[in-house]
């Protein structure tokens, strides 16, 4: 019986731990993100935290050096 109770308590904890892990997601460029130049034919953007990135073929953010972006 104790094993069943322990197992029942672990399932939600494991589910929460898995759900909290960061996983790459496809994103849309927010209207607040600004266009800041071009790198290898890809448009560079800056996000709210002023990090410079472009969207890769999978639609995921690929961060690059901030100096590559021409906007402030």
VENDAQUI-V410917 format. One record per pair of residues at least 24 apart in sequence whose C-alpha atoms are under 7 Angstrom apart, sorted by the first residue. I is the first residue (numbers start at 1). J is the second residue. D is the distance in Angstrom with one decimal. If there is no record, write none. Layout:
{{I/J/D} {I/J/D}}
//
This chain:
{{24/60/6.8} {25/60/6.2} {26/59/5.0} {26/60/5.0} {27/59/6.4} {27/60/6.4} {36/69/5.0} {36/70/5.1} {36/71/5.0} {37/69/5.8} {37/70/5.9} {44/69/6.5}}
//
